[in-house]
Amino acid sequence: APWFGFPSSALPNMRALMAHTLVLGLATTVAADPCAALDDPLTSEIIDGPADGETAAAYQAKLVDFRTNCLASVGYNASARAWSEVAWTRTTFVQPQMHAYDREFYDVDTKKYTVDSWLDGLEERYGGIDSALVWPTYTNIGIDDRSQFDLIRAMPGDIGAVVDAMHARGVQVLWPYNPWDTGTRRGNGTDAELMAELLAK
């Protein structure tokens, strides 16, 4: 569950910037299960921000309550944080969502990925990245019956080599899973099986 841990002193000033704070996946009041289905997805994820400094502490406490109750509702116990395989997530501070068809990332003339020059450009512009969410599905998903898995498979060249090249530069790679992709062609297997098959490659 997300938590916006702004310092109390900053909260009153935020009111001028936004009338409400969007807390994804949470209900409007602390309930036995705040992660239960929402009555109105357009409004029930909104928690009114504090109007002044006096209510800022109460606002922040409410967010903490949301987080605590949501974690309890799914039986979260933080054991995943002990896995060495995901230890890198604790220090990945800069992670763009990038499109796999970015012309700085793939050269259409040479038909080759240009990982090093892409990363060099990011380092020059803002100091580089720690990880990247490679997003090959948009803007193509929905124009035909291909699924998110088809669009990942449609990426040209050796995707494993791309991941290796990014790892060699100290950049972790994430691939998206879109649970809302239900109206496209389904393959043989569950979404979890299809994603595992792709990641194994």
N, C-alpha and C positions, 0 to 999 in steps of 0.2 A: 504494500500500500504506500502511495507516495506521501511524503510529508514535507511541507515547505517550512523549513526551520529558520525563518528570518529572525534576526535579533529584534527584541521588543522595541528598541528605539527606532527601527526602520519602518515598523508596521504602520504608524499613523500617516507617514508620507506616502505610502503605497496607495492609500485610498484615492489620492488624486489621479493615480495612474490607472487604477482599475477598480470598478465598483464591487466586483466579486472576485473570489479566488476559485479557480476550477480545481477540484480535487478528484482526479480520475478514479472511477470505480467505487466511489463512496456515496452513501446516502446522506440526506440532509440532517439527520439527527442521529445521535449515538443510540443504537438499538442493540438487541441481543446479537443480531448478525448484520452489521452495517454493509457487508458485501453482498447482501441478498439482491435479488432482481429489483431493478429500479422501476417505479411506477411511471415516471416521465423522464426518459433519457436526456431530454433537452434542458430540463431545469433541476432535476433532483440531484445532480452532481455538484451543485453550486453551494458554497458556504459563504455567507455574507462576511466580507472583510470588516475589520474593526473601524469604527467611526472616529475614534480618538485614542490617545495614549492609555487612557484608563481601561479600555476594553481590549487592548492588544494582548495582555497576558492571558485573559480568558479565551481569546481567539486561538492563541497558540496552544493552550491546554486542550481545547476542543480537537485540534488537529492531532495532538498526541493521543488523545482518547480514540480517535478514528483509527489511527495506525495500530494501536495496541489491540483493539477489538477485531480489526480485520486480520491481523496476524494470528490471533487466537482462533478465529473462525475457520482458518485453513490448517490449523495445527502446526504452524510454523515454529521450528525450534532452533533455527540458525545452524543446523548441522552441515548444510551445504557449504557454509563458509569455510569449513575445515578441509574441503577438497582441494588438493594441490592443483588440480587441473583448472580451477577457476580462480586461483589466487590473484591472477593478473587483473581481475575485475576491480580489485580494490585500488588500483593505481592507474586506471584508464580514465583520464580526466577530459580528454578531447577526443570525441568520437563523432565524426560526421556521418550522416546518411548520404551515401553517394550513389549515383546512377551508374550502372555497369556500362552504359553506352556513352558515358562522358568522353568527349573527344580528346581530353587530356589524359585519359586512362587507356583508351584503345585507339590505335592508328588504323583508320579504315583503308588507307593506301597500302601499308605494309602488312595488314592483317595480323598485327601483333599488339599485345598489351604493353603499355609503356609505364610500368609500375614505378620504376626509379625516377623518371622525369616527373611523374604525377606527384610522388612524395616530395621530390626536391622543390616543386612549385609550392606545395603546402608549407614546407619549412621556410621558404623565402617569404611567403605572404603572412603567416602568423605563427611560425615556430614549430610547425609539424603537428602530427596527431599520434595518439596512443593506440587507437583502434579505428576500424571502419566498418560500418554496416553497409554491405554491398547489396544494392536493391535493384535486381534485374526485372522486376515484374511491372513497374509503372514506367511509362505510361501505356504499356502495351496490353496489360490484362483487361479483358472485356471486349477487345475488338474482334475476337474469334473465340472458339471454345477451348483454347489452350489454358491449362491450369498454371498456377505459380510454379509447380515443379517442371512443367514443360518449358517454361520461360527460362528457368535456370539451366536446364539441359540445352537450350538453344544458344546459350552463350558460346561464341566461337573459341576455338583453341583449347588449350589445356588449362582448365580452371585450377587444378591442383598446383600447377606450376606458378600460377598467379598468387595463390595463397602462400606458397613457399617463399616467393620473392618478397611478399609483404612481411612474413615472419622474419626473413633475413635482415630486414630493416628495423626489426623490433616492433612491428605493428601487428596487432591481433586482428582477426577477421571474423565478422559475424554475418550470418545469412538470415534473411527474414522468413518468418512463418506467418501467413495471413489466414487466421481461422475463419474470416468472413468469405474466403474464396470457396463458395459452395455451389455456384452455378456454372462451373466450367467442367471440362472433361475430367473424369476420375480415372486414375490408373489402377493397376492391380496392387491392392494393399491399402492399408490405412494411411492417413496423413503422416502419422508418426513413423510408419515403416518406410514410406517414400522419402521423407526427410532424412531419416537415418541412412538410407541407401545413397542419397546424394552426398551427404557429409562424409561418408566412408570413402568416396572417390576423391 
